[in-house]
Amino acid sequence: MERLLAALVCLALLCSSCLYSGSVDSLLHPPRLNDEQNEIWLALKRALQSDTIKLVYPQRGSNRSAIILQNLDGEPSEEAVVFFQPASSTTASAPIRMNVLDKVDGQWQSMHDIVLEGTQVEDVAVLGVGTGLPLLAVGLSYAGEGGSSLLKVISFGDGELTTLFSEYYQAKLIADLTGSGTDDCLLIQSRDAGEGLGAQASLFCWADNAFALRAQASMNPEITRYASLYSGYLRNGMRAVYLDGYKSAEVMTTEILSVADDAGGAALANLTYDSATMTSIGIDRSVGLNCYDIRRDGVIEVPGQRAMPGYKEGEPGSFYLTDWYHYTDSGFVRQLSAYVNSSLGYLLEFPEKWVGKVSAQRTTQQNELLFYEYQRGKEPVKNELLYFRVVSRRDWEQKRVDSAYELIDTRGQIVYLARIPKNDSPLRISITQVKEYFSQFL
């Protein structure tokens, strides 16, 4: 999450075409309420007879609003769900409250008000389980605590608010993992004392109007916490979950769980950790580099890194090549190698003839790299192969950039450019190939 935030801030500063001297915190503000949300907020204050309450915004996920509009009971109109706390309290002490409002004779009125465990809302999702009525999944945590979070799944049918599911977790993924057409919940949970080392993955599937435990798998005890979980496929077509986790403050790796249909509903297996022998396989890399579906085909690539020619691992200023792997029956197999610049939002795949022979360095131009054919010695640049540059759209449109550069792609207010020097190197590529090897990355 920190890496994504840093990337977004870098993009914002690049696009602004001006200097910024404030702090990152001053760039971040809760979203403003629209007119309808403001009406809901005022109606809640009236119902509670209090002006001393504040909205609580989810910290991550696709929904970041403290006021959610969603049809939860099957009636024609939408309900409003509001997360809030007393304004006079600190987030470390005050529990989250959730209020559900509905329109009656054109006016918003409070229908339900409950206290939720936790002092922070991690995320909020709307689940589809095939009943025709969506469920609300709320992830909760406690401010300042590094322990487990709590998932609560709530229904709003028949005028009643009911908690259908409540489980603690270290990390979670909500998606259709079994191909049933309904959402499943995969939770990474701490083991009880005496149950063995590490955490376990628990797969809960919807059946008989409830979420039931269908399968479990042991997790690698070397991983101290999980950063991101992704639903995807293996190259053989089997459904899988990819879990990026921390082995230390400086090292990440990826675990892979296969998910298969079974007579009992599902089968879960850890492909990268054997609990019987306590052995694991994986691709370790530095913190901040996560799995990514480069080909947009659902088969997720797992990253690893190595220093480019002329650089040493761990040295300040070193440039790295990212190798991307698929998991197969024979283990991890490299699919491609690329230079990744997550702060400027791009990935440049290396042609195979470049791997091990081409390196990179910064130029005197801002946000520009030179990719070159490497040779040993005091003059490492044998042949210049590619100048790759990122500029603002304004500079490009106002022709403030050397005309020798050609357009590769655009992204909002930023422009990606390339220039191919003339030489007879067998490693030389064309602008057309640069466009093929380039992709946006975040």
C-alpha positions in Angstrom: 0.0 0.0 0.0 2.8 2.4 0.9 4.5 1.8 -2.5 1.2 2.4 -4.4 0.7 5.7 -2.4 4.2 6.8 -3.2 3.6 6.0 -6.9 0.4 8.1 -7.0 2.0 11.0 -5.3 5.0 10.9 -7.7 2.6 10.9 -10.7 0.7 13.8 -9.2 3.8 15.9 -8.7 5.1 15.1 -12.2 1.8 16.1 -13.8 1.6 19.4 -11.9 4.4 21.1 -13.8 5.2 23.1 -10.6 7.3 22.7 -7.5 5.6 21.3 -4.3 7.0 22.1 -0.9 4.3 20.7 1.4 4.0 17.3 3.1 2.4 14.2 1.7 -0.2 14.3 4.4 -1.4 17.7 3.1 -2.3 16.1 -0.3 -4.7 13.6 1.4 -8.2 14.6 2.3 -11.4 12.7 2.9 -13.6 12.8 -0.1 -16.3 15.6 -0.1 -19.9 14.5 0.3 -22.3 14.9 -2.6 -25.7 16.5 -2.1 -27.4 13.2 -1.3 -24.7 12.0 1.1 -24.9 15.3 2.9 -28.7 14.9 3.3 -28.0 11.4 4.8 -25.4 12.8 7.1 -27.7 15.6 8.4 -30.5 13.0 8.9 -28.2 10.8 11.0 -27.3 13.8 13.1 -31.0 14.6 13.7 -31.7 10.9 14.6 -28.9 10.8 17.1 -29.6 14.3 18.3 -25.9 15.1 18.2 -23.5 17.2 16.2 -20.5 15.6 17.9 -20.0 12.7 15.5 -17.5 12.1 12.7 -17.5 9.9 9.6 -15.1 6.9 9.5 -13.7 6.2 6.1 -12.5 2.7 5.0 -8.7 2.5 4.8 -8.4 0.4 1.6 -10.4 -1.4 -1.0 -12.5 -0.2 -3.9 -15.0 1.5 -1.7 -13.5 4.4 0.3 -16.7 6.2 1.3 -18.0 6.4 4.8 -21.6 6.6 3.3 -22.6 3.7 1.1 -25.7 3.7 -1.0 -26.8 0.1 -1.8 -30.1 -1.8 -2.2 -29.7 -4.3 0.6 -33.3 -5.5 1.2 -34.6 -6.1 -2.3 -37.0 -3.1 -2.3 -36.9 -0.6 -5.1 -35.0 2.1 -3.2 -31.5 2.1 -1.9 -30.5 2.1 1.7 -27.7 4.2 3.2 -25.0 2.7 5.4 -23.0 5.2 7.5 -19.8 4.4 9.5 -19.1 6.9 12.3 -17.6 7.6 15.7 -18.1 10.3 18.4 -16.1 13.3 17.3 -14.7 13.9 20.8 -13.1 10.5 21.1 -9.7 9.2 19.8 -9.6 6.4 17.2 -7.7 4.3 19.7 -10.6 4.1 22.2 -13.9 4.6 20.4 -15.6 1.6 18.6 -17.1 2.1 15.2 -20.8 2.5 14.9 -22.8 1.6 11.8 -26.2 3.2 11.0 -28.6 2.1 8.3 -31.0 4.7 6.9 -33.9 4.3 4.5 -36.2 6.8 2.7 -39.7 7.2 4.2 -42.0 9.6 2.4 -39.0 11.1 0.6 -37.0 11.7 3.8 -34.0 9.7 5.2 -34.7 8.0 8.5 -32.5 5.9 10.7 -33.7 2.3 10.8 -30.8 0.4 12.5 -27.8 1.5 14.7 -25.2 -1.0 15.9 -21.8 -0.9 17.5 -19.1 -2.8 15.6 -16.0 -4.3 17.3 -12.9 -2.4 16.2 -11.8 1.2 16.0 -11.0 1.3 12.3 -12.8 0.2 9.2 -10.3 -1.6 7.0 -12.6 -2.2 4.0 -16.2 -2.7 3.0 -17.5 -5.0 0.2 -20.9 -6.0 -1.1 -21.2 -9.8 -1.5 -23.3 -11.7 -3.9 -24.3 -15.2 -2.7 -27.1 -16.1 -5.1 -30.0 -15.2 -2.8 -31.0 -12.1 -4.7 -30.1 -10.0 -1.7 -26.5 -8.7 -1.3 -24.6 -9.0 2.0 -22.3 -6.4 3.5 -18.8 -7.6 4.5 -17.0 -5.2 6.9 -13.3 -5.6 7.8 -12.5 -4.1 11.2 -9.3 -3.6 13.1 -8.1 -1.8 16.3 -6.0 1.4 16.0 -2.4 0.9 17.0 -2.6 -2.9 17.3 -0.8 -5.3 15.0 -2.9 -8.4 15.7 -5.8 -10.0 13.9 -8.6 -8.1 12.2 -12.3 -9.1 12.3 -14.6 -9.8 9.3 -18.3 -9.4 9.9 -20.9 -10.3 7.2 -24.2 -8.7 7.7 -27.6 -9.2 6.0 -30.6 -6.7 5.9 -33.4 -9.0 4.9 -37.0 -8.9 6.2 -36.4 -5.6 8.0 -33.9 -7.2 10.3 -30.1 -6.6 10.6 -28.4 -9.9 11.2 -24.7 -10.8 11.6 -24.3 -14.0 9.6 -20.5 -14.5 9.9 -17.8 -13.3 12.2 -14.2 -14.4 12.1 -10.8 -13.1 13.0 -8.1 -13.0 10.3 -4.6 -11.8 9.5 -5.4 -11.3 5.8 -8.4 -12.0 3.6 -9.6 -12.3 0.1 -13.3 -12.2 -1.0 -14.0 -13.5 -4.5 -15.6 -16.4 -6.4 -12.7 -18.7 -5.7 -14.5 -22.0 -6.4 -16.3 -21.1 -9.7 -19.7 -21.5 -8.0 -20.9 -18.1 -9.1 -21.1 -16.8 -5.6 -18.5 -15.0 -3.4 -16.3 -17.1 -1.1 -14.1 -15.9 1.9 -10.5 -17.0 2.2 -9.1 -16.0 5.6 -5.5 -16.3 6.8 -5.9 -17.1 10.5 -3.7 -17.6 13.4 -3.4 -21.1 14.9 -4.4 -21.8 18.4 -1.7 -22.9 20.8 -0.7 -26.5 20.2 -2.0 -26.5 16.6 1.5 -26.1 15.0 3.6 -23.3 13.7 2.5 -20.5 11.4 -0.9 -19.6 10.2 -3.6 -21.5 8.3 -5.7 -20.6 5.3 -9.4 -21.2 5.8 -11.9 -21.2 2.9 -15.5 -20.4 3.7 -18.2 -21.0 1.1 -21.9 -20.1 1.0 -24.3 -23.0 1.7 -27.7 -23.4 3.3 -27.9 -19.6 4.0 -24.6 -19.4 5.8 -20.8 -19.4 5.3 -19.3 -22.7 6.2 -15.7 -23.9 6.5 -15.0 -26.0 3.4 -11.2 -26.4 3.3 -8.0 -25.5 5.1 -4.2 -25.4 4.3 -1.1 -24.8 6.4 0.9 -21.6 5.6 4.7 -21.0 5.6 5.7 -20.1 9.2 8.6 -18.0 7.8 6.1 -15.4 6.7 5.3 -12.9 9.4 2.5 -11.0 7.7 0.7 -10.8 4.3 0.6 -7.7 2.1 -1.7 -8.6 -0.7 -3.9 -11.5 -1.9 -4.9 -12.1 -5.6 -7.4 -14.4 -7.2 -6.2 -15.9 -10.5 -5.2 -19.1 -12.3 -2.2 -21.4 -12.7 -0.9 -21.9 -16.2 -2.7 -25.3 -16.4 -6.0 -23.6 -15.8 -6.5 -24.5 -12.1 -7.8 -21.7 -9.9 -5.3 -20.3 -7.5 -4.7 -17.6 -4.8 -1.4 -15.8 -4.8 -0.3 -14.3 -1.4 2.5 -11.8 -1.2 4.0 -11.9 2.3 6.9 -10.6 4.4 9.7 -12.9 5.6 11.4 -9.9 7.2 11.4 -6.2 7.1 13.4 -6.3 3.9 12.4 -9.6 2.1 9.1 -10.6 0.5 8.0 -13.8 -1.1 4.9 -15.4 -2.6 2.8 -18.4 -1.5 0.4 -20.0 -3.9 -2.8 -21.9 -2.9 -4.6 -24.1 -5.5 -8.4 -24.1 -5.2 -10.2 -27.1 -6.7 -13.8 -28.4 -6.8 -14.4 -31.4 -4.5 -17.3 -33.5 -3.3 -17.4 -31.5 -0.1 -17.4 -28.2 -1.9 -13.7 -27.3 -2.3 -10.2 -28.5 -1.8 -7.3 -26.2 -0.8 -3.6 -27.0 -1.2 -0.5 -25.0 -0.5 1.8 -25.5 -3.6 4.8 -23.7 -2.1 4.9 -25.1 1.4 4.9 -28.7 2.6 3.8 -28.8 6.2 4.8 -32.5 6.6 8.5 -31.8 5.8 8.3 -28.0 6.7 10.0 -27.1 3.4 9.1 -24.3 1.1 9.9 -23.0 -2.4 9.5 -19.5 -3.6 11.0 -16.4 -5.2 12.4 -14.0 -2.6 12.8 -10.3 -3.5 13.0 -6.9 -1.9 10.0 -5.3 -0.3 7.5 -3.4 -2.4 7.5 -5.6 -5.5 4.2 -7.6 -5.8 2.7 -10.2 -8.0 1.1 -8.8 -11.2 -1.0 -10.1 -14.1 1.2 -8.7 -16.9 -0.5 -10.5 -19.8 -4.0 -9.7 -18.4 -4.9 -13.4 -18.8 -5.6 -14.3 -15.2 -2.3 -16.2 -14.9 -0.4 -14.1 -12.4 3.3 -13.6 -12.6 5.5 -13.8 -9.5 8.5 -11.4 -9.5 12.1 -11.8 -8.6 15.0 -9.4 -9.0 18.7 -9.3 -10.0 21.2 -6.5 -10.5 21.7 -5.4 -14.1 25.2 -5.8 -15.6 27.8 -3.5 -13.9 25.8 -3.2 -10.6 26.0 -5.2 -7.4 23.2 -6.5 -5.3 22.3 -4.2 -2.4 24.5 -1.3 -3.4 22.9 2.2 -3.4 22.0 3.4 -6.9 22.0 -0.1 -8.4 19.6 -0.8 -11.3 17.6 -4.1 -11.2 16.0 -6.3 -13.7 12.8 -7.9 -12.6 12.3 -11.6 -13.7 8.6 -12.7 -13.8 7.8 -16.4 -13.1 4.9 -18.8 -13.5 4.4 -21.7 -11.1 4.3 -25.1 -12.9 4.5 -28.7 -11.9 8.3 -28.4 -12.1 8.4 -25.3 -9.9 8.9 -21.6 -10.9 9.7 -21.0 -14.5 10.8 -17.6 -15.8 8.5 -16.1 -18.4 10.0 -12.8 -19.1 12.3 -10.1 -17.7 11.6 -6.4 -17.5 12.7 -3.1 -16.1 9.9 -1.9 -13.7 9.4 1.7 -12.7 6.4 1.7 -10.3 6.8 5.3 -9.3 6.4 6.5 -12.9 3.9 3.7 -13.7 5.6 1.7 -16.5 7.1 -1.7 -17.3 9.6 -2.2 -20.2 10.0 -5.8 -21.1 13.5 -6.8 -22.2 13.9 -8.8 -25.4 15.7 -12.1 -24.6 18.7 -10.9 -26.5 19.0 -8.0 -24.0 18.9 -10.2 -20.8 22.4 -10.3 -19.2 23.8 -7.9 -21.8 22.0 -4.6 -21.4 22.1 -2.3 -18.4 20.6 1.2 -17.6 21.7 4.5 -16.1 20.1 7.9 -15.5 20.8 10.8 -17.8 21.0 14.5 -17.2 17.3 14.8 -18.3 14.7 14.5 -15.6 12.9 11.2 -15.6 15.0 9.7 -18.4 17.0 6.5 -18.6 19.5 5.3 -21.1 19.5 1.5 -21.8 22.8 0.5 -23.2 24.9 -2.5 -24.4 27.2 -3.2 -21.4 30.9 -3.9 -21.6 33.4 -4.4 -18.8 35.9 -1.7 -18.0 35.9 2.0 -17.2 33.6 2.8 -20.1 30.6 0.4 -19.6 28.5 1.9 -22.4 29.4 -0.1 -25.5 26.4 1.0 -27.6 23.5 3.3 -26.7 20.3 1.4 -27.4 17.3 3.4 -26.0 16.6 6.7 -24.3 13.3 6.4 -22.4 11.8 9.5 -21.0 8.6 10.6 -19.0 7.3 14.1 -19.4 4.1 16.1 -18.7 1.5 16.2 -21.4 1.8 20.0 -21.4 5.5 19.9 -22.2 4.9 17.4 -25.0 1.9 19.3 -26.6 3.8 22.6 -26.4 6.8 21.0 -28.1 9.2 21.6 -25.2 10.7 18.2 -25.9 13.3 17.4 -28.5 11.6 16.3 -31.7 13.9 13.2 -31.9 11.7 11.6 -29.2 8.7 9.6 -30.4 5.5 9.0 -28.5 5.1 5.6 -26.9 2.0 6.0 -24.7 0.0 8.5 -22.5 -1.5 8.2 -19.1 -3.6 11.1 -17.9 -1.3 14.1 -17.8 1.9 12.2 -18.4 3.5 11.1 -21.6 6.0 8.2 -22.3 8.6 8.9 -25.0 11.5 7.0 -26.6 14.5 7.7 -28.8 16.6 5.1 -30.6 20.2 6.1 -31.3 21.7 5.1 -34.6 24.3 2.3 -34.5 24.9 -1.1 -35.9 24.6 -3.1 -32.6 23.0 -6.5 -33.0 21.0 -5.6 -29.8 19.4 -2.6 -31.5 15.5 -2.5 -31.5 13.0 -0.3 -33.3 10.4 2.1 -31.9 7.7 -0.4 -33.0 9.3 -3.0 -30.7 9.6 -0.5 -27.9 5.8 0.0 -28.1 5.3 -3.8 -28.0 7.6 -4.2 -25.0 6.1 -1.2 -23.1 3.1 -1.5 -20.7 1.6 0.7 -18.0 2.2 -0.6 -14.5 0.7 0.1 -11.1 
